[in-house]
Amino acid sequence: MRTAILTGLLLSLGFVAVAADPPSANITNGVVKAKLYLPDQQNGYYLGTRFDWSGSVASLETNGHSYFGVWFPVYDPHKHDSITGPVEDYAPLNYETSKPGETFIKIGIGVFKRPEEQAYHFSNPYEVLDYGKWTIRKGADFVEYRHEVTDPKSGFGYIYTKTVRLTPGKPEMTIEHNIKNTGTKAIATNVYNHGFFMLDAQPTGPGIAVTFPFEIKTPRPLVTPMAEIKGKQLIYLQELEAQQPNAGGAQARGAAPQAGGPPAGAPPAGVARTGAPAAGGAQAAPRPPSRTGVSTLIEGFSTTDPKDFDFHIENAKSGAGIRVIGDKPLWRINFWSTRTTVCPEAYVEVKADPGKDFSWKLTYDFYALPQAGAKK
């Protein structure tokens, strides 16, 4: 039986929370060692209805540096963001065309029942009618996840294969995806990888920089004392503060938004906010910029050339760096960060007609900064 263990280890990042003995696999190529969680309907580390259940990396270490871990303050396997490592969130396949009581699909989770609500929201818990079939194949340096779902009521079905692999002899990890459409309707969705990067588990602040291959543009100016954009880089000027949850686990007012950015229609933390008209036509006072998070949409990239799916995150203080490359064009980038994690959320479009499939690949290159000494 699952037992949640909340340690009292409130160190520089403010918290640590772990679960006891969920199914997992340890892999290594002699250079990198990593621990991956495995999907399990009863005892899995993650049982939420937001993220794909495959490919969650509990920890990864190489060359004396660490890159993933527990970034959230309170662990609950059913909570939408109680998950670690590079994980993916697919937009529902047919939510907009379904009616309350009918079914809709989320790739990597299963078949859902649509409730009485106007719009889908990632943080809402949804009833799962069919979790599909998971098949796991493991080797010394890889884990292959295979998920099969068929929903005759909606006409959708797929075989989803994800392989997390450590490149032989290199400080590198790849994530290969393939979706084969086994249904009668075309699959047309989008997916982003939520990296939840934690370079050496150090607080987000000065010394951490995110670099893209293009000049960064944003729909609104970044108005915050915590970070700034300089050409192709987003850099931090001050150390982000810890979130202070209210009693019962609710977020404190002014805290950074939940993983994946703010609710639909709300401006991200750290972005200029304009007050909505109050009664009588008066403007409400703008909210002060958050000191616990920085997030914004990022623009300026090509939507047709995969070359712009290429970003670096570096921690100059510890000397850890990571480069992420995708082999498909970017569709959107949402940037989100808190004191514990930095997340460029890179989206791609996924399309497959009945009987066809769609594949894409992400490559993670882990490195040490040459100007930095050994990790302290």
N, C-alpha and C positions, 0 to 999 in steps of 0.2 A: 504494500500500500504506500502511496506517495506520502511523504512527510516533508512539510516545508520547514526548513531550518533558517531562521533569521539570525545571523551572527550579529554581535554587538561591535563589529569592527568598523567604526566610523572614523576613517582616517582622512587623508587629504581630499579624497573625492566625496566624502560625506557618508558613504554607505557601502555595504556589501550584502548581497542576499543570494542564497543558493538553494537548490533542491537536492534531496537525497536520492542518489542512485536511479536517475532516469536512464532509459536505454541510450547507449552512446558507443562510439567507435574511436579508437586511437589510431592515427596513421602517421607515418614518417617516411622521408626519403633520405634520411641521414643528415640532412641539412636543416629541414623544417620538421617540427613535430606539432601535431594539432589534434584536438579532440572535437568530434562532431556529434551533435545530438541526432537521434533517430526518431522518426515518427512512431507514435504509439497512442492509440485512442484512450487507453486507461492510464498509462504511466509516463507518457511523454513529457519532456520538460516544458513544451509549449502546447497548450490546448485551446488557444484563442482562435478567433475567426477572422483575423486580419491577414496574417502573413502565411505564405506557403510553408508547410510543415517540414520541408526538406532543406538540407544544406546549412542549417544553423551551426556556426562554429563557436564552441564554448571557449576555446583558447587556442592560440597559435604563437609559437615562439621560434625564433631563429636568430643566430648571431648575437645572442645576449639581449634581444629585444622582444617585447610582447606587443600584440596588435589588437586583440579582442578580449572581452570579458564582460562582467556584469556592470552595466552602466546605470541601471534604474534603481530607485530608492526602495521599492516594496515589491517583493516577488509574489505573484499569484499566477499559476499556470493558465488561468482563463482570461487574464488581463490582456488586452490587445497588443501591448508592447513589452510584455515580460519575455524578451527573447534576445539572443546575443548573436554577434557576428554578422556577416553579410547575408541578409535574408531578403526575400522578395515579396512584393505585394502586387497582385494582379487586379486590375479593375474588373468588377463582375461582368460576366459575359452578356447577360440578358436581363439585368435588373430593370432597366428603363422600360422594357416591353412587357415585363411580368406584372401581374396584379396581386394584391394581397391574398395570401393563401396558395399562390402558385410557386413554382420553383425557379431558382436562379443558381448560377454556378460561380464558384471561385476556384481557379486553377491552383492545385496544390493543397486544397482542403476538401472540397466535395460539393454536394448538392444541398442547397439551403431552401428554407421556406421563407417567402417574403412576408414580413409583418405589415401591419397597418402603419405606414409612415410615408411621408412625402418624398424623401430622398435618402439614398444610401449614405451612411457615414461610417468610415473605417473603425471608429472607436466603439460603435454599438455592438453588443453581442447578438449573434444571430443563431437561430435554431438550425442545426445540421440534420438533414434527413438521411443522408448517405455519405459516409466518409470515403467511399471507393475502396480500392484494393492497393495496398502498398507492398512492393517487393524490394528488398535490399540486397545488394551484392557488394561484398567488401574484399579489399585486397590490402597489402601492406601499406600502399601509398595512395589509396583512393577509396571512395564510397560512391556507389551508384544507387540512386533512388529512382524507382519506377512507380508511377501513380496512374491507375486506370479508373476512369469514371464514365458511366453511361447513364443518361437521363432521357428516356424516351418521351417523357411528358414535355420537355422543352425542345427536344431535338438535338441537344448537344451531347457530345462525348469526346473523350480524348485519351491518349496515352502520353503521359508526360514523363520524360526521362531527364534527370539532372545528375551529372557526375562531377564531384569535387575531387580534384586530383593534384597531387604535389609533383612538380616536374622533376624528373630524375637529376640529382646532382646540383640543383639550383635552388636559391631562396625564392621560390615561385609557386603559386597556386593558380589553377585554372578552374573555372566553373563552366561546364558545357551543358547547354540546354537543347532539348528537342521536344516539340509538341506535334503529335500526329493527330489530325482531326478524324475521329471515328464516328462522328455524328452525321446528321443530315443537314445541319446549318453551318454556315461559315463562321469561323472563329475570328473575331476582330476585337482586340483589346490592347491594353498597354500595361507595362510592368516596370517598376523601378526597383533597384537594389538598394536597400537601406543598410549601409555598411556598418554602422555602429562602431566606428573605429575608435580605439583607445590606445594610442601610441604610448607604450610604457606606463599606462594607467596614471598619467599625469594630468592635472587640471588644465582645462582649455584656457589659454591665455597667451601672453607675450612669448614669442619663440615658435608658436605654431602658425604655419602658413599653408594655404591651399592654393595651388597653382594650376591654371588651365592653359591650353595652347592658343587661346583667343583672348581678345580684350573683353573683360567682363562688363556687361551692361545689366542694369536692373530696371524694372518698370518704375520704381520710385527711388529717390536717394536713400542711401543707408544712413539713417540718423541715429547714431548711438555712440556713446563714449567707449564702447567695448571693442570695436573693430572698425576697420576701414578697407576700402577697395583701392588698390594701386595697380592700374593697368591690368595684368593678367592674374593678379594675386588678391586673395582676401587674407588679411593679417589681423591678429588680435593685439589690441593696445592695452587691455586690462584683463586680469584673471576673472572669468565668469564666476558669479556667486552661486552657492548651492540653493536649490529650490527648497522651500519650506512648506511641506504638505500640511493641510489642516487636519484636525482630528477626523478620524475615519478614512484618511487616505486621500481626501480631495486636495487638489492643487491650491496653493495659496494664491491670492490675488496678485497679479503681476508676474507670476512665474512663467517660465518659458512654455510654449505650447507643447502638446503631446507629440510623440514621435510622428513624423510625417508632416509637420507643419500645423498651422492653425486651422480651426474649423472653416468650412467653405464660406467665403465672403469676408473673413476677418483678416486684417493686415497682419503680416508676420511680425514677430518681435524684432525690434531693432530697425524697423522700417518706418518711415515717416507716416504718421497717422493724422487723418483729418477728422475733425469732430462732425458728427451727424447733426442735422438741424434739431434743436429742441423745440418744445412747445412755444408757440408764438414766433417761431422763425429764428430764435437765437442759436448760435453755434455752441455745441458742447465743447468743453475744454479738451484738447488732445491729451491722450494718455502719455505719461513719461515713458521713454524707451526702457525696455527690460534690461536688467543687469544680470539676469540668470540665463539668458539665451540670445543668440543671434541667428536670424533666419531671413531668407529672401528668395525670390525667384531669380534665377540667373539666365541672362540672355546673351546673344552675340555669337552663338555657335551655328555651324552649318547643320541643317536638318536633312541633308542629302549625302554628306561625306563623312564616313566613320572616323576620319582623322581627328575630329574634335572630341571624340569620346576617349579622352586621355587626360587624367588629372593626377597630381601629386599631393600628398599630405605629408608634411615634415614637422618634426619636433626638434628644433635646434638645441634645446636644452639637454635632451637625452641622446640625440643623434640618430633617432629612428626615422625612417622614411618609408613610404609606400607609394607605388604607382599603379593605377588601375586603368586598363585599356579594354575597350569594347570593340567588337568587329561589326557592329551595326550602327547606323546613324542615330544620333540623339534625337529624341522627340521633345524632351523637356528636362530641365534641371531645377529641382527645388533644394536649396541649401538650408540645413537645419543643424543647430549645435546647442549643447548645454555645457555645463561645467565638466561633465564626464565623457562626452562623446562629440565627435565632429563628423558630419554626414552629408557629403554631396550626393543627393538622390538623383541618379541618372536614369531616365526613362527611355525605353524603346517601344516601338509598336510591334505587336505580334498579330500576324494574319495568316490564316490557313483555311483554304476551301475544303469541303468534304473530301476525304481520301488523300489530302495533301498534308505536308508537314512544314514546320518552320524551325530553324535552328539558329542559335547565336552563342557567343562565347565571351567570357570575361577573363582577363588575365591580371593577376595580382603579383607585382614584383616588390619584394621586401628588401630594403637596403639600409645601410648605415651611411650617414652623412660624412663625407671625407674630412670636413673641417672639424668635426666633433671628436673628442677623445673617447675612450672606453666609457660605457654606460656606468653612471655613478649609482 
